[in-house]
Amino acid sequence: MRDIYPATAEQRCWVHKIANALDKLPQRLQPRATSHVHEMMRAEGRQAALEELALFQEEYESKYPKAVACLTKDIDVLFTFMDYPAAH
């Protein structure tokens, strides 16, 4: 796709990203972490999503850095859809 449509914006799949991040957390923390990630995904805009991500990092970074790294490594393409009007 990149070869044919090089100017097309790329969007990471939230379903897979959430599943991969939660897999790196203990089961007892997964419901709370899911709610954090859903807040991120449903944020009004990129800035609000980044604030939610910061809260997620603050809560889980020290004990579960792999879960945080899973979300933050693709941050530029994870929030691509927020660059477009809600109607799209």
PDB file of N, CA, C and O in Angstrom:
ATOM      1  N   MET A   1       0.816  -1.193   0.000  1.00  0.00           N
ATOM      2  CA  MET A   1       0.000   0.000   0.000  1.00  0.00           C
ATOM      3  C   MET A   1       0.864   1.262   0.000  1.00  0.00           C
ATOM      4  O   MET A   1       0.560   2.239  -0.686  1.00  0.00           O
ATOM      5  N   ARG A   2       1.942   1.224   0.780  1.00  0.00           N
ATOM      6  CA  ARG A   2       2.795   2.408   0.853  1.00  0.00           C
ATOM      7  C   ARG A   2       3.416   2.731  -0.499  1.00  0.00           C
ATOM      8  O   ARG A   2       3.618   3.900  -0.828  1.00  0.00           O
ATOM      9  N   ASP A   3       3.717   1.706  -1.279  1.00  0.00           N
ATOM     10  CA  ASP A   3       4.303   1.927  -2.595  1.00  0.00           C
ATOM     11  C   ASP A   3       3.292   2.545  -3.557  1.00  0.00           C
ATOM     12  O   ASP A   3       3.643   3.418  -4.351  1.00  0.00           O
ATOM     13  N   ILE A   4       2.064   2.106  -3.490  1.00  0.00           N
ATOM     14  CA  ILE A   4       1.029   2.580  -4.405  1.00  0.00           C
ATOM     15  C   ILE A   4       0.452   3.923  -3.965  1.00  0.00           C
ATOM     16  O   ILE A   4       0.227   4.810  -4.789  1.00  0.00           O
ATOM     17  N   TYR A   5       0.213   4.067  -2.664  1.00  0.00           N
ATOM     18  CA  TYR A   5      -0.372   5.292  -2.099  1.00  0.00           C
ATOM     19  C   TYR A   5       0.541   5.862  -1.015  1.00  0.00           C
ATOM     20  O   TYR A   5       0.209   5.780   0.168  1.00  0.00           O
ATOM     21  N   PRO A   6       1.661   6.426  -1.386  1.00  0.00           N
ATOM     22  CA  PRO A   6       2.633   6.883  -0.382  1.00  0.00           C
ATOM     23  C   PRO A   6       2.133   8.024   0.507  1.00  0.00           C
ATOM     24  O   PRO A   6       2.647   8.195   1.612  1.00  0.00           O
ATOM     25  N   ALA A   7       1.163   8.796   0.069  1.00  0.00           N
ATOM     26  CA  ALA A   7       0.680   9.929   0.862  1.00  0.00           C
ATOM     27  C   ALA A   7      -0.448   9.546   1.824  1.00  0.00           C
ATOM     28  O   ALA A   7      -0.913  10.382   2.599  1.00  0.00           O
ATOM     29  N   THR A   8      -0.885   8.296   1.777  1.00  0.00           N
ATOM     30  CA  THR A   8      -1.980   7.853   2.625  1.00  0.00           C
ATOM     31  C   THR A   8      -1.523   7.732   4.075  1.00  0.00           C
ATOM     32  O   THR A   8      -0.457   7.185   4.355  1.00  0.00           O
ATOM     33  N   ALA A   9      -2.335   8.245   4.986  1.00  0.00           N
ATOM     34  CA  ALA A   9      -2.023   8.154   6.414  1.00  0.00           C
ATOM     35  C   ALA A   9      -2.264   6.726   6.900  1.00  0.00           C
ATOM     36  O   ALA A   9      -3.202   6.057   6.466  1.00  0.00           O
ATOM     37  N   GLU A  10      -1.416   6.283   7.793  1.00  0.00           N
ATOM     38  CA  GLU A  10      -1.519   4.930   8.339  1.00  0.00           C
ATOM     39  C   GLU A  10      -2.142   4.979   9.728  1.00  0.00           C
ATOM     40  O   GLU A  10      -1.817   5.852  10.533  1.00  0.00           O
ATOM     41  N   GLN A  11      -3.038   4.039  10.004  1.00  0.00           N
ATOM     42  CA  GLN A  11      -3.694   3.950  11.306  1.00  0.00           C
ATOM     43  C   GLN A  11      -3.484   2.549  11.866  1.00  0.00           C
ATOM     44  O   GLN A  11      -3.808   1.565  11.201  1.00  0.00           O
ATOM     45  N   ARG A  12      -2.956   2.445  13.059  1.00  0.00           N
ATOM     46  CA  ARG A  12      -2.792   1.155  13.726  1.00  0.00           C
ATOM     47  C   ARG A  12      -4.143   0.657  14.221  1.00  0.00           C
ATOM     48  O   ARG A  12      -5.039   1.447  14.517  1.00  0.00           O
ATOM     49  N   CYS A  13      -4.272  -0.618  14.306  1.00  0.00           N
ATOM     50  CA  CYS A  13      -5.492  -1.262  14.782  1.00  0.00           C
ATOM     51  C   CYS A  13      -5.545  -1.198  16.312  1.00  0.00           C
ATOM     52  O   CYS A  13      -4.682  -1.752  16.994  1.00  0.00           O
ATOM     53  N   TRP A  14      -6.556  -0.523  16.838  1.00  0.00           N
ATOM     54  CA  TRP A  14      -6.694  -0.388  18.282  1.00  0.00           C
ATOM     55  C   TRP A  14      -7.003  -1.729  18.948  1.00  0.00           C
ATOM     56  O   TRP A  14      -6.533  -1.984  20.057  1.00  0.00           O
ATOM     57  N   VAL A  15      -7.769  -2.573  18.305  1.00  0.00           N
ATOM     58  CA  VAL A  15      -8.134  -3.864  18.899  1.00  0.00           C
ATOM     59  C   VAL A  15      -6.884  -4.687  19.176  1.00  0.00           C
ATOM     60  O   VAL A  15      -6.716  -5.226  20.270  1.00  0.00           O
ATOM     61  N   HIS A  16      -6.017  -4.780  18.189  1.00  0.00           N
ATOM     62  CA  HIS A  16      -4.791  -5.551  18.373  1.00  0.00           C
ATOM     63  C   HIS A  16      -3.834  -4.865  19.340  1.00  0.00           C
ATOM     64  O   HIS A  16      -3.175  -5.530  20.139  1.00  0.00           O
ATOM     65  N   LYS A  17      -3.755  -3.551  19.274  1.00  0.00           N
ATOM     66  CA  LYS A  17      -2.864  -2.805  20.162  1.00  0.00           C
ATOM     67  C   LYS A  17      -3.298  -2.989  21.616  1.00  0.00           C
ATOM     68  O   LYS A  17      -2.458  -3.204  22.490  1.00  0.00           O
ATOM     69  N   ILE A  18      -4.603  -2.904  21.880  1.00  0.00           N
ATOM     70  CA  ILE A  18      -5.115  -3.095  23.235  1.00  0.00           C
ATOM     71  C   ILE A  18      -4.838  -4.518  23.708  1.00  0.00           C
ATOM     72  O   ILE A  18      -4.358  -4.721  24.824  1.00  0.00           O
ATOM     73  N   ALA A  19      -5.135  -5.493  22.873  1.00  0.00           N
ATOM     74  CA  ALA A  19      -4.903  -6.897  23.246  1.00  0.00           C
ATOM     75  C   ALA A  19      -3.428  -7.147  23.548  1.00  0.00           C
ATOM     76  O   ALA A  19      -3.102  -7.826  24.522  1.00  0.00           O
ATOM     77  N   ASN A  20      -2.546  -6.609  22.731  1.00  0.00           N
ATOM     78  CA  ASN A  20      -1.112  -6.809  22.942  1.00  0.00           C
ATOM     79  C   ASN A  20      -0.629  -6.139  24.227  1.00  0.00           C
ATOM     80  O   ASN A  20       0.188  -6.710  24.950  1.00  0.00           O
ATOM     81  N   ALA A  21      -1.120  -4.943  24.515  1.00  0.00           N
ATOM     82  CA  ALA A  21      -0.715  -4.241  25.735  1.00  0.00           C
ATOM     83  C   ALA A  21      -1.259  -4.951  26.975  1.00  0.00           C
ATOM     84  O   ALA A  21      -0.535  -5.130  27.955  1.00  0.00           O
ATOM     85  N   LEU A  22      -2.524  -5.353  26.937  1.00  0.00           N
ATOM     86  CA  LEU A  22      -3.127  -6.020  28.091  1.00  0.00           C
ATOM     87  C   LEU A  22      -2.472  -7.366  28.374  1.00  0.00           C
ATOM     88  O   LEU A  22      -2.410  -7.808  29.521  1.00  0.00           O
ATOM     89  N   ASP A  23      -1.993  -8.002  27.336  1.00  0.00           N
ATOM     90  CA  ASP A  23      -1.318  -9.287  27.485  1.00  0.00           C
ATOM     91  C   ASP A  23      -0.060  -9.160  28.352  1.00  0.00           C
ATOM     92  O   ASP A  23       0.415 -10.148  28.913  1.00  0.00           O
ATOM     93  N   LYS A  24       0.463  -7.963  28.455  1.00  0.00           N
ATOM     94  CA  LYS A  24       1.681  -7.722  29.216  1.00  0.00           C
ATOM     95  C   LYS A  24       1.397  -7.283  30.660  1.00  0.00           C
ATOM     96  O   LYS A  24       2.310  -6.906  31.395  1.00  0.00           O
ATOM     97  N   LEU A  25       0.133  -7.336  31.048  1.00  0.00           N
ATOM     98  CA  LEU A  25      -0.285  -6.984  32.407  1.00  0.00           C
ATOM     99  C   LEU A  25      -0.890  -8.208  33.094  1.00  0.00           C
ATOM    100  O   LEU A  25      -1.404  -9.103  32.423  1.00  0.00           O
ATOM    101  N   PRO A  26      -0.833  -8.252  34.425  1.00  0.00           N
ATOM    102  CA  PRO A  26      -1.516  -9.344  35.128  1.00  0.00           C
ATOM    103  C   PRO A  26      -3.027  -9.253  34.915  1.00  0.00           C
ATOM    104  O   PRO A  26      -3.574  -8.168  34.718  1.00  0.00           O
ATOM    105  N   GLN A  27      -3.676 -10.386  34.957  1.00  0.00           N
ATOM    106  CA  GLN A  27      -5.118 -10.423  34.704  1.00  0.00           C
ATOM    107  C   GLN A  27      -5.903  -9.538  35.655  1.00  0.00           C
ATOM    108  O   GLN A  27      -6.913  -8.958  35.259  1.00  0.00           O
ATOM    109  N   ARG A  28      -5.467  -9.422  36.884  1.00  0.00           N
ATOM    110  CA  ARG A  28      -6.210  -8.628  37.865  1.00  0.00           C
ATOM    111  C   ARG A  28      -6.206  -7.145  37.527  1.00  0.00           C
ATOM    112  O   ARG A  28      -7.096  -6.419  37.970  1.00  0.00           O
ATOM    113  N   LEU A  29      -5.224  -6.671  36.749  1.00  0.00           N
ATOM    114  CA  LEU A  29      -5.148  -5.262  36.364  1.00  0.00           C
ATOM    115  C   LEU A  29      -5.779  -4.966  35.005  1.00  0.00           C
ATOM    116  O   LEU A  29      -5.979  -3.804  34.649  1.00  0.00           O
ATOM    117  N   GLN A  30      -6.085  -5.990  34.266  1.00  0.00           N
ATOM    118  CA  GLN A  30      -6.568  -5.794  32.904  1.00  0.00           C
ATOM    119  C   GLN A  30      -7.882  -5.009  32.793  1.00  0.00           C
ATOM    120  O   GLN A  30      -7.999  -4.173  31.897  1.00  0.00           O
ATOM    121  N   PRO A  31      -8.867  -5.239  33.657  1.00  0.00           N
ATOM    122  CA  PRO A  31     -10.097  -4.438  33.527  1.00  0.00           C
ATOM    123  C   PRO A  31      -9.848  -2.933  33.709  1.00  0.00           C
ATOM    124  O   PRO A  31     -10.382  -2.120  32.954  1.00  0.00           O
ATOM    125  N   ARG A  32      -9.045  -2.569  34.701  1.00  0.00           N
ATOM    126  CA  ARG A  32      -8.742  -1.150  34.932  1.00  0.00           C
ATOM    127  C   ARG A  32      -7.931  -0.575  33.776  1.00  0.00           C
ATOM    128  O   ARG A  32      -8.196   0.537  33.320  1.00  0.00           O
ATOM    129  N   ALA A  33      -6.949  -1.327  33.306  1.00  0.00           N
ATOM    130  CA  ALA A  33      -6.129  -0.872  32.188  1.00  0.00           C
ATOM    131  C   ALA A  33      -6.963  -0.734  30.920  1.00  0.00           C
ATOM    132  O   ALA A  33      -6.746   0.182  30.127  1.00  0.00           O
ATOM    133  N   THR A  34      -7.910  -1.634  30.731  1.00  0.00           N
ATOM    134  CA  THR A  34      -8.795  -1.557  29.572  1.00  0.00           C
ATOM    135  C   THR A  34      -9.571  -0.254  29.590  1.00  0.00           C
ATOM    136  O   THR A  34      -9.732   0.395  28.556  1.00  0.00           O
ATOM    137  N   SER A  35     -10.048   0.125  30.758  1.00  0.00           N
ATOM    138  CA  SER A  35     -10.794   1.372  30.845  1.00  0.00           C
ATOM    139  C   SER A  35      -9.899   2.571  30.543  1.00  0.00           C
ATOM    140  O   SER A  35     -10.348   3.528  29.912  1.00  0.00           O
ATOM    141  N   HIS A  36      -8.643   2.535  30.980  1.00  0.00           N
ATOM    142  CA  HIS A  36      -7.695   3.614  30.657  1.00  0.00           C
ATOM    143  C   HIS A  36      -7.477   3.713  29.149  1.00  0.00           C
ATOM    144  O   HIS A  36      -7.502   4.802  28.575  1.00  0.00           O
ATOM    145  N   VAL A  37      -7.268   2.579  28.532  1.00  0.00           N
ATOM    146  CA  VAL A  37      -6.984   2.561  27.097  1.00  0.00           C
ATOM    147  C   VAL A  37      -8.218   2.987  26.299  1.00  0.00           C
ATOM    148  O   VAL A  37      -8.091   3.663  25.278  1.00  0.00           O
ATOM    149  N   HIS A  38      -9.387   2.604  26.747  1.00  0.00           N
ATOM    150  CA  HIS A  38     -10.612   3.019  26.062  1.00  0.00           C
ATOM    151  C   HIS A  38     -10.812   4.532  26.171  1.00  0.00           C
ATOM    152  O   HIS A  38     -11.282   5.166  25.226  1.00  0.00           O
ATOM    153  N   GLU A  39     -10.459   5.104  27.309  1.00  0.00           N
ATOM    154  CA  GLU A  39     -10.520   6.563  27.460  1.00  0.00           C
ATOM    155  C   GLU A  39      -9.588   7.233  26.453  1.00  0.00           C
ATOM    156  O   GLU A  39      -9.926   8.260  25.866  1.00  0.00           O
ATOM    157  N   MET A  40      -8.433   6.648  26.267  1.00  0.00           N
ATOM    158  CA  MET A  40      -7.462   7.156  25.292  1.00  0.00           C
ATOM    159  C   MET A  40      -8.047   7.100  23.884  1.00  0.00           C
ATOM    160  O   MET A  40      -7.998   8.073  23.133  1.00  0.00           O
ATOM    161  N   MET A  41      -8.593   5.953  23.552  1.00  0.00           N
ATOM    162  CA  MET A  41      -9.115   5.718  22.209  1.00  0.00           C
ATOM    163  C   MET A  41     -10.323   6.615  21.914  1.00  0.00           C
ATOM    164  O   MET A  41     -10.517   7.040  20.775  1.00  0.00           O
ATOM    165  N   ARG A  42     -11.125   6.898  22.925  1.00  0.00           N
ATOM    166  CA  ARG A  42     -12.363   7.669  22.729  1.00  0.00           C
ATOM    167  C   ARG A  42     -12.207   9.153  23.055  1.00  0.00           C
ATOM    168  O   ARG A  42     -13.196   9.886  23.106  1.00  0.00           O
ATOM    169  N   ALA A  43     -10.993   9.589  23.270  1.00  0.00           N
ATOM    170  CA  ALA A  43     -10.747  10.992  23.626  1.00  0.00           C
ATOM    171  C   ALA A  43     -11.229  11.921  22.511  1.00  0.00           C
ATOM    172  O   ALA A  43     -11.301  11.529  21.346  1.00  0.00           O
ATOM    173  N   GLU A  44     -11.551  13.137  22.884  1.00  0.00           N
ATOM    174  CA  GLU A  44     -12.060  14.137  21.939  1.00  0.00           C
ATOM    175  C   GLU A  44     -11.028  14.532  20.884  1.00  0.00           C
ATOM    176  O   GLU A  44     -11.388  14.880  19.760  1.00  0.00           O
ATOM    177  N   GLY A  45      -9.785  14.481  21.237  1.00  0.00           N
ATOM    178  CA  GLY A  45      -8.741  14.881  20.298  1.00  0.00           C
ATOM    179  C   GLY A  45      -7.397  14.310  20.703  1.00  0.00           C
ATOM    180  O   GLY A  45      -7.284  13.624  21.718  1.00  0.00           O
ATOM    181  N   ARG A  46      -6.390  14.593  19.913  1.00  0.00           N
ATOM    182  CA  ARG A  46      -5.056  14.056  20.142  1.00  0.00           C
ATOM    183  C   ARG A  46      -4.507  14.481  21.505  1.00  0.00           C
ATOM    184  O   ARG A  46      -3.924  13.664  22.218  1.00  0.00           O
ATOM    185  N   GLN A  47      -4.686  15.747  21.871  1.00  0.00           N
ATOM    186  CA  GLN A  47      -4.149  16.235  23.146  1.00  0.00           C
ATOM    187  C   GLN A  47      -4.785  15.501  24.329  1.00  0.00           C
ATOM    188  O   GLN A  47      -4.089  15.110  25.267  1.00  0.00           O
ATOM    189  N   ALA A  48      -6.085  15.318  24.284  1.00  0.00           N
ATOM    190  CA  ALA A  48      -6.773  14.591  25.358  1.00  0.00           C
ATOM    191  C   ALA A  48      -6.307  13.132  25.403  1.00  0.00           C
ATOM    192  O   ALA A  48      -6.148  12.563  26.483  1.00  0.00           O
ATOM    193  N   ALA A  49      -6.094  12.539  24.249  1.00  0.00           N
ATOM    194  CA  ALA A  49      -5.614  11.158  24.182  1.00  0.00           C
ATOM    195  C   ALA A  49      -4.204  11.052  24.765  1.00  0.00           C
ATOM    196  O   ALA A  49      -3.892  10.099  25.478  1.00  0.00           O
ATOM    197  N   LEU A  50      -3.368  12.023  24.462  1.00  0.00           N
ATOM    198  CA  LEU A  50      -2.006  12.021  25.001  1.00  0.00           C
ATOM    199  C   LEU A  50      -2.007  12.206  26.515  1.00  0.00           C
ATOM    200  O   LEU A  50      -1.158  11.652  27.213  1.00  0.00           O
ATOM    201  N   GLU A  51      -2.953  12.976  27.016  1.00  0.00           N
ATOM    202  CA  GLU A  51      -3.090  13.131  28.472  1.00  0.00           C
ATOM    203  C   GLU A  51      -3.503  11.810  29.116  1.00  0.00           C
ATOM    204  O   GLU A  51      -3.001  11.452  30.181  1.00  0.00           O
ATOM    205  N   GLU A  52      -4.410  11.093  28.474  1.00  0.00           N
ATOM    206  CA  GLU A  52      -4.816   9.774  28.974  1.00  0.00           C
ATOM    207  C   GLU A  52      -3.645   8.795  28.916  1.00  0.00           C
ATOM    208  O   GLU A  52      -3.457   7.980  29.819  1.00  0.00           O
ATOM    209  N   LEU A  53      -2.871   8.885  27.853  1.00  0.00           N
ATOM    210  CA  LEU A  53      -1.694   8.033  27.736  1.00  0.00           C
ATOM    211  C   LEU A  53      -0.704   8.329  28.866  1.00  0.00           C
ATOM    212  O   LEU A  53      -0.106   7.410  29.425  1.00  0.00           O
ATOM    213  N   ALA A  54      -0.534   9.593  29.196  1.00  0.00           N
ATOM    214  CA  ALA A  54       0.358   9.976  30.291  1.00  0.00           C
ATOM    215  C   ALA A  54      -0.120   9.378  31.616  1.00  0.00           C
ATOM    216  O   ALA A  54       0.694   8.935  32.426  1.00  0.00           O
ATOM    217  N   LEU A  55      -1.432   9.365  31.836  1.00  0.00           N
ATOM    218  CA  LEU A  55      -1.978   8.745  33.049  1.00  0.00           C
ATOM    219  C   LEU A  55      -1.710   7.240  33.067  1.00  0.00           C
ATOM    220  O   LEU A  55      -1.369   6.670  34.103  1.00  0.00           O
ATOM    221  N   PHE A  56      -1.869   6.614  31.913  1.00  0.00           N
ATOM    222  CA  PHE A  56      -1.589   5.183  31.792  1.00  0.00           C
ATOM    223  C   PHE A  56      -0.118   4.922  32.103  1.00  0.00           C
ATOM    224  O   PHE A  56       0.211   4.002  32.852  1.00  0.00           O
ATOM    225  N   GLN A  57       0.757   5.730  31.527  1.00  0.00           N
ATOM    226  CA  GLN A  57       2.195   5.580  31.772  1.00  0.00           C
ATOM    227  C   GLN A  57       2.525   5.761  33.250  1.00  0.00           C
ATOM    228  O   GLN A  57       3.294   4.991  33.825  1.00  0.00           O
ATOM    229  N   GLU A  58       1.945   6.769  33.846  1.00  0.00           N
ATOM    230  CA  GLU A  58       2.199   7.061  35.255  1.00  0.00           C
ATOM    231  C   GLU A  58       1.815   5.878  36.151  1.00  0.00           C
ATOM    232  O   GLU A  58       2.516   5.556  37.110  1.00  0.00           O
ATOM    233  N   GLU A  59       0.707   5.250  35.823  1.00  0.00           N
ATOM    234  CA  GLU A  59       0.214   4.160  36.657  1.00  0.00           C
ATOM    235  C   GLU A  59       0.955   2.841  36.446  1.00  0.00           C
ATOM    236  O   GLU A  59       1.161   2.092  37.400  1.00  0.00           O
ATOM    237  N   TYR A  60       1.361   2.546  35.202  1.00  0.00           N
ATOM    238  CA  TYR A  60       1.889   1.214  34.895  1.00  0.00           C
ATOM    239  C   TYR A  60       3.373   1.151  34.533  1.00  0.00           C
ATOM    240  O   TYR A  60       3.942   0.059  34.508  1.00  0.00           O
ATOM    241  N   GLU A  61       4.004   2.264  34.257  1.00  0.00           N
ATOM    242  CA  GLU A  61       5.386   2.262  33.759  1.00  0.00           C
ATOM    243  C   GLU A  61       6.366   1.578  34.709  1.00  0.00           C
ATOM    244  O   GLU A  61       7.202   0.794  34.259  1.00  0.00           O
ATOM    245  N   SER A  62       6.286   1.850  35.985  1.00  0.00           N
ATOM    246  CA  SER A  62       7.291   1.333  36.910  1.00  0.00           C
ATOM    247  C   SER A  62       7.277  -0.190  37.027  1.00  0.00           C
ATOM    248  O   SER A  62       8.337  -0.812  37.105  1.00  0.00           O
ATOM    249  N   LYS A  63       6.105  -0.787  37.041  1.00  0.00           N
ATOM    250  CA  LYS A  63       6.020  -2.237  37.208  1.00  0.00           C
ATOM    251  C   LYS A  63       5.830  -3.003  35.905  1.00  0.00           C
ATOM    252  O   LYS A  63       6.187  -4.177  35.808  1.00  0.00           O
ATOM    253  N   TYR A  64       5.264  -2.329  34.904  1.00  0.00           N
ATOM    254  CA  TYR A  64       4.924  -3.020  33.651  1.00  0.00           C
ATOM    255  C   TYR A  64       5.388  -2.207  32.437  1.00  0.00           C
ATOM    256  O   TYR A  64       4.566  -1.777  31.628  1.00  0.00           O
ATOM    257  N   PRO A  65       6.677  -2.001  32.312  1.00  0.00           N
ATOM    258  CA  PRO A  65       7.178  -1.163  31.215  1.00  0.00           C
ATOM    259  C   PRO A  65       6.885  -1.731  29.824  1.00  0.00           C
ATOM    260  O   PRO A  65       6.764  -0.977  28.859  1.00  0.00           O
ATOM    261  N   LYS A  66       6.774  -3.038  29.720  1.00  0.00           N
ATOM    262  CA  LYS A  66       6.487  -3.638  28.407  1.00  0.00           C
ATOM    263  C   LYS A  66       5.087  -3.285  27.932  1.00  0.00           C
ATOM    264  O   LYS A  66       4.872  -3.085  26.736  1.00  0.00           O
ATOM    265  N   ALA A  67       4.139  -3.205  28.844  1.00  0.00           N
ATOM    266  CA  ALA A  67       2.767  -2.816  28.477  1.00  0.00           C
ATOM    267  C   ALA A  67       2.737  -1.375  27.995  1.00  0.00           C
ATOM    268  O   ALA A  67       2.069  -1.056  27.011  1.00  0.00           O
ATOM    269  N   VAL A  68       3.459  -0.509  28.686  1.00  0.00           N
ATOM    270  CA  VAL A  68       3.519   0.904  28.291  1.00  0.00           C
ATOM    271  C   VAL A  68       4.250   1.050  26.964  1.00  0.00           C
ATOM    272  O   VAL A  68       3.808   1.797  26.091  1.00  0.00           O
ATOM    273  N   ALA A  69       5.356   0.349  26.808  1.00  0.00           N
ATOM    274  CA  ALA A  69       6.127   0.417  25.565  1.00  0.00           C
ATOM    275  C   ALA A  69       5.294  -0.060  24.373  1.00  0.00           C
ATOM    276  O   ALA A  69       5.426   0.467  23.268  1.00  0.00           O
ATOM    277  N   CYS A  70       4.451  -1.043  24.598  1.00  0.00           N
ATOM    278  CA  CYS A  70       3.594  -1.555  23.528  1.00  0.00           C
ATOM    279  C   CYS A  70       2.682  -0.455  22.988  1.00  0.00           C
ATOM    280  O   CYS A  70       2.454  -0.374  21.781  1.00  0.00           O
ATOM    281  N   LEU A  71       2.161   0.387  23.872  1.00  0.00           N
ATOM    282  CA  LEU A  71       1.283   1.472  23.440  1.00  0.00           C
ATOM    283  C   LEU A  71       2.063   2.654  22.867  1.00  0.00           C
ATOM    284  O   LEU A  71       1.634   3.262  21.886  1.00  0.00           O
ATOM    285  N   THR A  72       3.184   2.978  23.460  1.00  0.00           N
ATOM    286  CA  THR A  72       3.882   4.197  23.080  1.00  0.00           C
ATOM    287  C   THR A  72       4.758   4.061  21.842  1.00  0.00           C
ATOM    288  O   THR A  72       5.097   5.069  21.222  1.00  0.00           O
ATOM    289  N   LYS A  73       5.128   2.856  21.470  1.00  0.00           N
ATOM    290  CA  LYS A  73       6.042   2.715  20.329  1.00  0.00           C
ATOM    291  C   LYS A  73       5.413   3.127  18.989  1.00  0.00           C
ATOM    292  O   LYS A  73       6.130   3.516  18.066  1.00  0.00           O
ATOM    293  N   ASP A  74       4.114   3.046  18.880  1.00  0.00           N
ATOM    294  CA  ASP A  74       3.429   3.394  17.626  1.00  0.00           C
ATOM    295  C   ASP A  74       2.509   4.587  17.800  1.00  0.00           C
ATOM    296  O   ASP A  74       1.514   4.715  17.086  1.00  0.00           O
ATOM    297  N   ILE A  75       2.826   5.447  18.724  1.00  0.00           N
ATOM    298  CA  ILE A  75       1.917   6.533  19.071  1.00  0.00           C
ATOM    299  C   ILE A  75       1.585   7.431  17.884  1.00  0.00           C
ATOM    300  O   ILE A  75       0.464   7.931  17.784  1.00  0.00           O
ATOM    301  N   ASP A  76       2.531   7.639  16.996  1.00  0.00           N
ATOM    302  CA  ASP A  76       2.279   8.515  15.841  1.00  0.00           C
ATOM    303  C   ASP A  76       1.198   7.952  14.922  1.00  0.00           C
ATOM    304  O   ASP A  76       0.412   8.717  14.364  1.00  0.00           O
ATOM    305  N   VAL A  77       1.143   6.639  14.754  1.00  0.00           N
ATOM    306  CA  VAL A  77       0.130   6.043  13.879  1.00  0.00           C
ATOM    307  C   VAL A  77      -1.070   5.482  14.640  1.00  0.00           C
ATOM    308  O   VAL A  77      -2.054   5.063  14.030  1.00  0.00           O
ATOM    309  N   LEU A  78      -0.989   5.472  15.956  1.00  0.00           N
ATOM    310  CA  LEU A  78      -2.118   4.996  16.753  1.00  0.00           C
ATOM    311  C   LEU A  78      -3.224   6.040  16.819  1.00  0.00           C
ATOM    312  O   LEU A  78      -4.402   5.692  16.886  1.00  0.00           O
ATOM    313  N   PHE A  79      -2.855   7.313  16.801  1.00  0.00           N
ATOM    314  CA  PHE A  79      -3.831   8.393  16.895  1.00  0.00           C
ATOM    315  C   PHE A  79      -4.071   9.103  15.564  1.00  0.00           C
ATOM    316  O   PHE A  79      -4.570  10.229  15.560  1.00  0.00           O
ATOM    317  N   THR A  80      -3.739   8.494  14.459  1.00  0.00           N
ATOM    318  CA  THR A  80      -3.915   9.109  13.150  1.00  0.00           C
ATOM    319  C   THR A  80      -5.354   9.557  12.911  1.00  0.00           C
ATOM    320  O   THR A  80      -5.591  10.641  12.379  1.00  0.00           O
ATOM    321  N   PHE A  81      -6.303   8.730  13.302  1.00  0.00           N
ATOM    322  CA  PHE A  81      -7.705   9.053  13.032  1.00  0.00           C
ATOM    323  C   PHE A  81      -8.145  10.344  13.715  1.00  0.00           C
ATOM    324  O   PHE A  81      -9.139  10.948  13.311  1.00  0.00           O
ATOM    325  N   MET A  82      -7.425  10.768  14.733  1.00  0.00           N
ATOM    326  CA  MET A  82      -7.789  11.992  15.435  1.00  0.00           C
ATOM    327  C   MET A  82      -7.405  13.255  14.670  1.00  0.00           C
ATOM    328  O   MET A  82      -7.775  14.362  15.064  1.00  0.00           O
ATOM    329  N   ASP A  83      -6.677  13.090  13.596  1.00  0.00           N
ATOM    330  CA  ASP A  83      -6.298  14.221  12.756  1.00  0.00           C
ATOM    331  C   ASP A  83      -7.394  14.591  11.757  1.00  0.00           C
ATOM    332  O   ASP A  83      -7.271  15.573  11.026  1.00  0.00           O
ATOM    333  N   TYR A  84      -8.457  13.803  11.731  1.00  0.00           N
ATOM    334  CA  TYR A  84      -9.541  14.015  10.771  1.00  0.00           C
ATOM    335  C   TYR A  84     -10.820  14.416  11.498  1.00  0.00           C
ATOM    336  O   TYR A  84     -10.972  14.120  12.683  1.00  0.00           O
ATOM    337  N   PRO A  85     -11.731  15.077  10.814  1.00  0.00           N
ATOM    338  CA  PRO A  85     -13.009  15.435  11.452  1.00  0.00           C
ATOM    339  C   PRO A  85     -13.754  14.192  11.909  1.00  0.00           C
ATOM    340  O   PRO A  85     -13.617  13.125  11.311  1.00  0.00           O
ATOM    341  N   ALA A  86     -14.530  14.326  12.953  1.00  0.00           N
ATOM    342  CA  ALA A  86     -15.260  13.198  13.531  1.00  0.00           C
ATOM    343  C   ALA A  86     -16.179  12.518  12.521  1.00  0.00           C
ATOM    344  O   ALA A  86     -16.421  11.315  12.617  1.00  0.00           O
ATOM    345  N   ALA A  87     -16.686  13.269  11.564  1.00  0.00           N
ATOM    346  CA  ALA A  87     -17.597  12.699  10.568  1.00  0.00           C
ATOM    347  C   ALA A  87     -16.905  11.652   9.685  1.00  0.00           C
ATOM    348  O   ALA A  87     -17.568  10.801   9.093  1.00  0.00           O
ATOM    349  N   HIS A  88     -15.606  11.717   9.601  1.00  0.00           N
ATOM    350  CA  HIS A  88     -14.889  10.767   8.775  1.00  0.00           C
ATOM    351  C   HIS A  88     -14.655   9.492   9.533  1.00  0.00           C
ATOM    352  O   HIS A  88     -14.058   8.556   9.000  1.00  0.00           O
TER     353      HIS A  88
END
